[in-house]
């Protein structure tokens, strides 16, 4: 008896030709899922010819910082035609287990919770977590148990991707306009900034995340669903940032305090709560 496979829409963003090799790896992985039927769409500023990509949308913009946002429109336009929706940058390697786990966790988490992923890089010296920097930290008071699994909240909402079931996508669409970025700046801050500009003073910048980052962080920040990481199955909830530019210190990226020891110490503390 043939079991009908769930349908995934994977919409990826690509800019330029520097990371085509990573994009090819990501697409190849998606198209080799066993238990899902995957459609891959790439929004790019240049034409592409990559095996297994179903559609390439070549998009011209005045501000290419907004190119990732165009992926949200593609997802929203197809909201009734798929079961699972995936957005990703061209260098984050989605594995089939990420889909499996997201579906599993979505069944046991309360509706005001949503599962997420942690980015990692690695080389022969170990592993590195580029999102674990500056003042971003685990909330050590956020530990929850659901379905025999342990979850906790990590304060950096950015993961350069998101994964949503159809129900979650429709829920998000009820909370804000899915095809537009949420404006972080409240009216009181706008008024204060107007006065400060008049006086020649520095204005407040309440946007914690960049325009590109907000394509995914909006989902976790403004949809009324607290982002939780399953820490009892931590290895299953890591997503590889393929370029390894942070761990290698390439292109001006510097290690801050994001090494494996720091992460493991935090996980031990969380799991002992």
C-alpha positions as CSV (number, residue, x, y, z in Angstrom):
1,X,0.0,0.0,0.0
2,X,1.4,3.4,-1.0
3,X,1.4,6.0,1.7
4,X,0.8,9.5,0.3
5,X,3.9,11.6,1.0
6,X,3.6,15.1,2.6
7,X,4.5,17.9,0.2
8,X,7.2,20.3,1.0
9,X,7.7,23.7,-0.6
10,X,11.4,24.8,-0.2
11,X,12.0,28.4,-1.2
12,X,15.7,29.4,-1.2
13,X,17.3,32.7,-1.7
14,X,20.5,33.2,-3.8
15,X,22.5,36.3,-4.5
16,X,25.4,36.2,-7.0
17,X,27.5,33.2,-7.9
18,X,29.9,33.0,-5.0
19,X,28.0,30.3,-3.2
20,X,26.5,28.2,-6.1
21,X,28.4,25.2,-4.8
22,X,26.6,25.4,-1.5
23,X,23.3,26.0,-3.1
24,X,23.8,22.8,-5.2
25,X,24.5,20.9,-2.0
26,X,21.4,22.2,-0.3
27,X,19.2,21.4,-3.3
28,X,20.6,18.0,-3.7
29,X,19.9,17.1,-0.1
30,X,16.3,18.4,-0.4
31,X,15.7,16.4,-3.5
32,X,16.9,13.2,-1.9
33,X,14.4,13.1,0.9
34,X,12.8,9.7,1.1
35,X,9.5,10.3,2.9
36,X,8.5,13.7,1.4
37,X,7.8,15.1,-2.0
38,X,9.9,18.3,-2.3
39,X,9.5,21.2,-4.7
40,X,12.4,23.6,-4.8
41,X,12.1,27.2,-5.9
42,X,15.1,29.6,-5.9
43,X,14.7,33.4,-5.9
44,X,17.9,34.8,-7.3
45,X,19.3,38.0,-8.7
46,X,21.0,36.1,-11.5
47,X,19.9,33.3,-13.8
48,X,20.8,29.8,-12.5
49,X,21.1,26.4,-14.0
50,X,21.2,23.9,-11.1
51,X,20.1,20.3,-11.3
52,X,16.9,19.5,-9.4
53,X,15.7,23.1,-9.0
54,X,12.1,23.2,-10.1
55,X,11.8,26.9,-10.6
56,X,14.2,29.9,-10.6
57,X,12.7,33.3,-10.2
58,X,15.1,36.0,-11.4
59,X,14.3,39.1,-9.5
60,X,15.4,42.7,-10.0
61,X,15.3,45.0,-7.0
62,X,16.7,48.4,-6.1
63,X,17.7,47.0,-2.7
64,X,18.8,43.4,-2.7
65,X,18.7,43.3,1.1
66,X,15.0,42.6,0.4
67,X,15.7,39.6,-1.8
68,X,15.1,37.1,1.0
69,X,11.7,38.7,1.7
70,X,10.5,37.8,-1.8
71,X,10.7,34.1,-0.7
72,X,8.0,34.8,1.9
73,X,5.7,36.0,-0.8
74,X,6.3,32.8,-2.8
75,X,5.5,30.7,0.3
76,X,2.3,32.7,1.0
77,X,1.1,32.5,-2.6
78,X,1.4,28.7,-2.3
79,X,0.0,28.3,1.2
80,X,-2.9,26.1,0.2
81,X,-0.8,23.7,-2.0
82,X,1.7,22.2,0.4
83,X,1.9,20.6,3.8
84,X,5.3,21.9,5.0
85,X,7.0,25.2,4.1
86,X,10.8,25.8,4.3
87,X,12.7,29.0,3.8
88,X,16.5,29.0,3.7
89,X,19.5,30.9,2.6
90,X,21.6,29.2,0.0
91,X,24.2,27.9,2.4
92,X,22.2,26.2,5.2
93,X,21.9,22.4,4.8
94,X,18.4,21.2,5.6
95,X,18.3,17.4,6.3
96,X,15.3,15.2,6.3
97,X,15.6,14.7,10.0
98,X,14.9,18.4,10.5
99,X,11.5,17.9,8.9
100,X,10.8,14.7,10.8
101,X,11.6,16.4,14.1
102,X,9.7,19.6,13.4
103,X,6.5,17.6,12.7
104,X,7.1,15.4,15.7
105,X,7.7,18.4,18.0
106,X,4.7,20.3,16.6
107,X,2.4,17.5,17.8
108,X,3.6,17.6,21.4
109,X,4.4,21.3,21.9
110,X,1.6,23.7,23.0
111,X,0.2,25.9,20.1
112,X,2.0,28.9,21.5
113,X,5.4,27.2,21.1
114,X,7.4,26.5,17.9
115,X,10.5,24.4,17.4
116,X,13.7,25.9,16.0
117,X,17.2,25.1,14.9
118,X,20.7,26.2,16.0
119,X,23.3,27.0,13.4
120,X,26.7,25.4,13.6
121,X,30.0,25.3,11.7
122,X,32.8,22.7,12.1
123,X,36.3,21.9,11.1
124,X,39.0,19.4,12.1
125,X,39.4,21.3,15.4
126,X,35.8,21.1,16.5
127,X,32.5,22.8,16.3
128,X,31.4,26.5,16.5
129,X,28.0,28.1,17.0
130,X,28.0,31.5,15.2
131,X,24.6,32.5,16.7
132,X,26.0,32.2,20.2
133,X,27.7,35.6,20.5
134,X,27.4,39.2,21.9
135,X,24.7,39.2,24.6
136,X,22.7,36.3,23.1
137,X,22.2,33.5,25.7
138,X,20.1,30.6,26.7
139,X,17.2,31.5,29.0
140,X,18.0,29.2,31.9
141,X,14.5,29.7,33.3
142,X,12.8,28.6,30.1
143,X,13.2,24.8,30.4
144,X,10.0,22.9,29.6
145,X,9.2,19.2,29.2
146,X,6.8,18.0,26.6
147,X,6.2,14.4,25.4
148,X,9.2,13.2,27.4
149,X,11.6,15.7,25.7
150,X,13.3,18.8,27.1
151,X,13.0,22.2,25.4
152,X,14.6,25.6,26.2
153,X,14.6,29.1,24.6
154,X,17.7,30.6,23.0
155,X,17.5,34.3,22.9
156,X,19.0,34.7,19.4
157,X,16.0,34.1,17.1
158,X,18.0,34.2,13.9
159,X,18.8,31.0,12.2
160,X,18.7,32.1,8.5
161,X,15.9,29.7,7.9
162,X,12.4,28.8,9.1
163,X,10.3,25.7,8.9
164,X,6.5,25.8,9.2
165,X,3.6,23.4,8.9
166,X,0.6,24.6,6.9
167,X,-1.3,25.3,10.2
168,X,1.6,27.3,11.6
169,X,2.0,29.3,8.4
170,X,-1.7,30.2,8.4
171,X,-1.4,31.1,12.1
172,X,1.5,33.4,11.4
173,X,-0.5,35.0,8.5
174,X,-3.2,35.9,11.0
175,X,-0.7,37.7,13.2
176,X,1.0,39.9,10.6
177,X,1.2,40.5,6.9
178,X,3.4,37.5,5.9
179,X,4.7,39.2,2.7
180,X,5.9,42.3,4.5
181,X,8.5,42.8,7.2
182,X,7.1,43.7,10.6
183,X,8.0,47.3,11.6
184,X,9.9,47.1,15.0
185,X,9.7,50.8,15.6
186,X,6.9,51.8,17.9
187,X,5.1,55.2,17.8
188,X,6.7,56.5,21.0
189,X,10.2,55.7,19.7
190,X,9.3,57.4,16.3
191,X,8.3,60.5,18.2
192,X,11.5,60.5,20.3
193,X,13.6,60.0,17.3
194,X,12.0,62.9,15.5
195,X,12.8,65.2,18.4
196,X,16.4,63.8,18.6
197,X,17.0,64.4,14.9
198,X,15.8,68.0,15.3
199,X,18.3,68.4,18.1
200,X,21.1,66.7,16.2
201,X,21.2,63.8,18.6
202,X,21.7,60.1,17.9
203,X,18.4,58.3,17.4
204,X,17.4,54.9,18.8
205,X,17.7,51.8,16.7
206,X,15.4,49.2,18.2
207,X,15.8,46.7,15.4
208,X,17.9,43.9,16.9
209,X,18.0,42.1,13.6
210,X,18.9,43.2,10.1
211,X,16.4,43.4,7.2
212,X,17.7,40.0,5.9
213,X,17.6,38.4,9.3
214,X,14.0,39.6,9.9
215,X,12.7,37.4,7.1
216,X,13.0,34.5,9.6
217,X,13.1,36.3,13.0
218,X,9.7,38.0,12.4
219,X,8.2,34.5,12.4
220,X,9.6,33.7,15.8
221,X,9.1,37.1,17.3
222,X,5.7,38.4,16.2
223,X,3.5,35.3,15.7
224,X,2.8,34.6,19.3
225,X,4.8,31.4,19.3
226,X,7.8,31.1,21.6
227,X,10.8,29.6,19.8
228,X,12.0,26.5,21.6
229,X,15.0,24.2,20.9
230,X,14.8,20.5,21.9
231,X,17.9,20.2,24.0
232,X,17.4,16.6,24.9
233,X,17.9,15.8,21.2
234,X,20.3,18.7,20.6
235,X,22.2,17.0,17.7
236,X,19.0,16.5,15.7
237,X,18.3,20.3,15.9
238,X,21.5,21.7,14.5
239,X,21.8,23.1,10.9
240,X,25.1,23.3,9.2
241,X,26.2,26.7,7.9
242,X,28.3,25.2,5.1
243,X,30.8,28.0,4.4
244,X,32.4,27.7,7.9
245,X,33.5,31.3,7.6
246,X,33.2,32.1,11.3
247,X,35.1,29.1,12.7
248,X,37.8,29.7,10.1
249,X,37.8,33.5,10.6
250,X,37.3,34.1,6.9
251,X,36.1,37.3,5.2
252,X,36.7,39.4,8.3
253,X,34.5,37.2,10.6
254,X,36.0,36.8,14.0
255,X,35.4,34.2,16.6
256,X,33.8,35.8,19.7
257,X,32.7,33.4,22.3
258,X,30.8,30.7,20.5
259,X,32.9,27.6,20.8
260,X,31.7,24.0,21.6
261,X,32.8,24.2,25.3
262,X,30.6,27.2,26.0
263,X,27.6,25.5,24.3
264,X,28.1,22.2,26.1
265,X,28.4,23.9,29.5
266,X,25.2,25.7,28.9
267,X,23.4,22.5,27.8
268,X,24.5,20.7,30.9
269,X,23.2,23.5,33.1
270,X,19.9,23.5,31.2
271,X,19.4,19.8,31.4
272,X,20.1,19.8,35.1
273,X,17.3,22.3,35.7
